[in-house]
Amino acid sequence: MTSLRDSLFHLGAGAAGGLSPLLIRAMVASCRVTYQNRTILERAQRGEAFIGALWHHDLVFFGDLLRGSGFTILSSRSRDGEIGARVAHGLGLRTVRGSSSSRAEEALAELIEIARRGGCVGFVADGPRGPRGVAKIGAVIAAKLSGRPLVPMACAIRGGLRLRSWDRMRVPVFARIVARAGEPIAVPPDATRADCERLRQRLEDELARTEAVAAAAL
């Protein structure tokens, strides 16, 4: 029975990985999108390494925006994470598997090494389970140890749908979207624990500010 359940799960995950990227592209294509600055894409296209940070509720839109860029993102080792990883791969993104309950330190070390080598890395600032809108410190640590700038990424959406999930995931369909990158945050290699906490709060504030600036343009 377990084997059958596993087989059915992997069949469903494979289908999601194949079909979801097409659905995401179609949904975003139905929207009117304005980019207030193109820092995100320009940096990625130039091969300039940086660490991007966004809120969990914006995963669908930014997954489409960054498709094919080779960005590496963290995906949990849960079954939901497996489905998310397959969708990400279908969008041309790379993944490192790990979560707070499994392989957390190893996964963070992998992301840091990728950034050091010149790859772009993305963090979901409020993590896979929240609390919503509260930044975790992982992206700050990665910026400190890799020497790469931390770039907040946010968007404002009018219309579309919202799921009844913990993050109120936004589904961009037939919506108006304004996207922008916030001010890059440099994390010194000798930053103390207190410095990192201050910069974590700055990241949280900058994500909120960037989304507010985008919302003012809707």
C-alpha positions in Angstrom: 0.0 0.0 0.0 2.8 2.4 0.9 4.5 1.7 -2.4 1.3 2.3 -4.3 0.8 5.6 -2.4 4.3 6.6 -3.2 3.9 5.8 -6.8 0.6 7.8 -7.1 2.3 10.7 -5.3 5.3 10.8 -7.7 2.9 10.5 -10.6 0.9 13.5 -9.3 4.0 15.4 -8.5 5.4 14.8 -12.0 2.1 16.0 -13.5 2.2 19.1 -11.4 5.8 19.8 -12.4 4.9 19.5 -16.0 1.5 21.4 -16.1 1.9 24.0 -13.3 4.6 26.0 -15.1 2.3 26.3 -18.2 -0.6 27.3 -16.0 1.6 29.9 -14.2 2.8 31.4 -17.5 -0.8 31.6 -18.8 -2.0 33.3 -15.6 0.7 35.9 -15.5 0.2 36.5 -19.3 -3.4 37.4 -18.5 -2.2 40.3 -16.2 -1.0 43.8 -17.0 2.5 44.0 -15.4 4.6 47.1 -14.8 8.2 46.9 -13.7 9.2 50.0 -11.9 12.8 49.0 -12.2 14.4 46.0 -13.8 17.2 45.5 -11.3 16.2 41.8 -10.7 16.3 40.8 -14.3 19.3 43.0 -15.3 21.4 41.5 -12.5 20.5 38.0 -13.4 21.0 38.5 -17.1 24.4 40.0 -16.5 25.3 37.0 -14.4 25.8 39.3 -11.4 25.4 37.2 -8.3 23.0 38.4 -5.6 20.6 37.1 -3.0 17.0 37.8 -3.6 14.4 37.8 -0.9 10.6 37.9 -1.3 7.4 37.1 0.6 5.9 33.6 0.4 2.6 35.0 -1.0 4.4 36.3 -4.1 6.0 33.0 -5.1 3.7 32.4 -8.1 4.4 35.8 -9.8 8.2 35.8 -9.1 8.4 32.2 -10.2 7.3 33.3 -13.6 9.3 36.5 -13.6 12.6 34.6 -12.9 11.8 31.6 -15.1 14.8 30.3 -17.0 17.2 32.5 -15.0 18.8 29.6 -13.2 18.1 31.1 -9.8 18.6 28.6 -7.0 15.9 28.5 -4.3 15.4 26.5 -1.1 12.6 23.8 -1.2 11.6 21.8 1.9 12.0 18.0 2.1 8.3 17.5 2.7 5.9 16.2 0.0 4.7 19.8 -0.6 8.4 20.7 -1.0 8.8 17.9 -3.6 5.9 19.3 -5.6 7.3 22.8 -5.3 10.7 21.7 -6.4 9.2 20.0 -9.5 7.3 23.1 -10.4 10.4 25.2 -9.9 12.4 22.9 -12.2 9.7 23.3 -14.8 10.2 27.0 -14.6 13.9 26.7 -15.2 14.9 27.3 -11.6 17.2 25.2 -9.5 16.5 23.9 -6.0 18.4 22.9 -2.8 16.3 20.7 -0.5 16.2 21.4 3.2 14.0 22.9 6.0 14.1 24.0 9.6 13.4 20.3 10.6 15.7 18.6 8.1 19.1 19.5 6.6 18.7 23.1 7.5 22.4 23.8 8.0 23.5 21.7 5.0 21.0 23.4 2.7 22.1 26.9 3.8 25.7 26.0 3.3 24.9 24.8 -0.2 23.1 28.1 -1.1 26.0 30.1 0.3 28.5 28.2 -1.8 26.4 28.7 -4.9 26.3 32.4 -4.2 30.1 32.5 -3.6 30.6 30.8 -7.0 28.6 33.5 -8.7 25.1 32.0 -8.8 21.9 33.9 -7.9 20.1 32.6 -4.9 16.5 33.3 -3.8 15.1 33.1 -0.2 11.4 33.2 0.8 11.9 35.7 3.6 9.0 34.5 5.8 9.9 30.9 5.2 7.7 27.9 4.3 5.4 28.3 7.3 5.5 31.9 8.5 4.5 33.9 10.4 3.4 35.9 7.4 5.4 39.0 6.8 8.1 38.2 9.4 11.5 37.8 7.8 13.7 35.0 8.9 17.5 35.5 9.4 18.7 32.9 6.8 19.0 35.3 3.9 21.0 37.7 6.0 23.4 35.0 7.1 23.8 33.9 3.5 24.6 37.4 2.4 27.1 37.8 5.2 29.0 34.5 4.5 28.9 34.8 0.7 29.7 38.5 0.3 26.7 39.0 -2.0 24.2 41.8 -1.7 20.7 41.1 -0.4 18.0 42.4 -2.8 14.4 42.7 -1.5 11.8 41.8 -4.3 8.2 42.7 -4.0 5.1 43.4 -6.0 1.6 44.8 -5.6 -1.4 43.1 -7.2 -4.9 44.5 -7.8 -7.4 41.8 -8.7 -6.5 38.1 -9.0 -7.3 35.6 -6.3 -6.1 34.9 -2.7 -5.9 31.4 -1.3 -7.0 30.6 2.3 -3.5 29.5 3.2 -1.4 30.8 6.1 0.4 33.3 3.7 -2.8 34.3 1.8 -1.0 33.2 -1.4 -1.8 35.6 -4.3 -2.8 34.0 -7.6 -2.1 36.6 -10.4 -4.9 36.1 -13.0 -6.5 39.0 -14.9 -4.9 41.3 -12.5 -2.9 44.5 -12.5 0.7 44.0 -11.1 3.5 46.4 -10.2 6.8 44.8 -9.4 10.0 46.3 -8.2 13.3 45.6 -6.4 14.1 47.4 -3.2 17.3 48.9 -2.0 20.2 46.4 -1.9 21.4 45.5 1.6 25.0 44.9 2.2 25.9 42.6 5.1 29.5 43.0 6.4 31.5 39.8 6.8 32.2 40.7 10.4 28.6 41.4 11.3 27.8 40.4 14.8 24.6 38.6 15.9 23.1 41.9 16.9 24.1 43.4 13.5 22.4 40.5 11.7 19.2 40.9 13.7 19.2 44.6 12.9 19.7 43.8 9.2 17.0 41.1 9.4 14.6 43.8 10.6 15.8 46.1 7.9 15.0 43.4 5.3 11.6 43.0 6.7 11.0 46.8 6.6 12.4 47.1 3.1 10.2 44.4 1.8 7.1 46.1 3.3 8.3 49.5 2.0 9.0 48.2 -1.5 5.5 46.6 -1.7 3.9 49.8 -0.5 5.8 51.9 -3.2 4.6 49.4 -5.8 1.0 49.6 -4.4 1.0 53.4 -4.7 1.5 53.0 -8.5 -1.5 50.7 -9.0 
